[in-house]
Amino acid sequence: MDHFADNQRIIGIKESSDVLQRAVDIFSRYEGGTQLISGSDDIALDFMFWGAVSWICAPRSRQP
């Protein structure tokens, strides 16, 4: 991710691993330059508390 940090066209990093610590690390490392975006539906609110500015979600398919 570091090689994209200075690119003017990159505005955010979507983190969707369901590991909150990764979100905290990304926010701390790129604060002020690149936005943190939550891609994890289950802990999206926690991401927002740690600096995420948006949330990308997608419907999950139902298994019969």
C-alpha positions as a printed Julia matrix, in Angstrom:
64×3 Matrix{Float64}:
   0.0     0.0    0.0
   2.89    2.35   0.62
   3.65    2.75  -3.08
   0.14    4.18  -3.61
   0.18    6.54  -0.64
   1.55    9.51  -2.58
  -0.6     8.97  -5.66
  -3.08   11.86  -6.07
  -5.64    9.5   -7.64
  -5.79    7.18  -4.62
  -8.14    8.64  -2.01
  -8.84    5.67   0.22
  -8.05    2.16   1.33
 -10.88   -0.35   1.72
 -10.23   -2.79   4.54
 -12.51   -5.82   4.59
 -10.7    -8.5    6.55
 -12.98   -8.34   9.65
  -9.82   -7.66  11.69
 -10.27   -4.34  13.46
  -6.57   -4.06  14.28
  -5.78   -3.86  10.54
  -8.15   -0.89  10.26
  -6.49    0.81  13.23
  -3.05    0.23  11.7
  -4.11    1.62   8.31
  -5.69    4.69   9.9
  -2.61    5.35  12.01
  -0.19    4.89   9.14
  -1.99    6.98   6.5
  -3.88    9.49   8.64
  -4.35   12.79   6.85
  -3.4    11.45   3.43
  -5.56    8.45   2.6
  -9.05    7.73   3.89
  -9.98    4.49   5.62
 -13.02    2.77   4.11
 -14.83   -0.08   5.82
 -15.56   -3.11   3.69
 -16.64   -5.25   6.61
 -20.37   -5.3    7.29
 -20.13   -6.91  10.71
 -17.81   -4.36  12.3
 -18.47   -1.27  10.18
 -19.46    0.81  13.2
 -16.19   -0.07  14.93
 -14.33    1.05  11.79
 -16.14    4.4   11.98
 -14.99    4.88  15.56
 -11.4     4.32  14.36
 -11.56    6.84  11.56
 -13.29    5.21   8.6
 -15.1     7.81   6.52
 -17.3     5.48   4.53
 -18.58    1.95   4.24
 -18.87   -0.2    1.13
 -21.29   -3.06   1.54
 -22.67   -5.76  -0.69
 -25.5    -8.19  -0.23
 -24.51  -11.72   0.63
 -26.08  -14.58  -1.24
 -28.36  -16.8    0.81
 -27.68  -20.46   0.97
 -30.82  -22.64   0.78
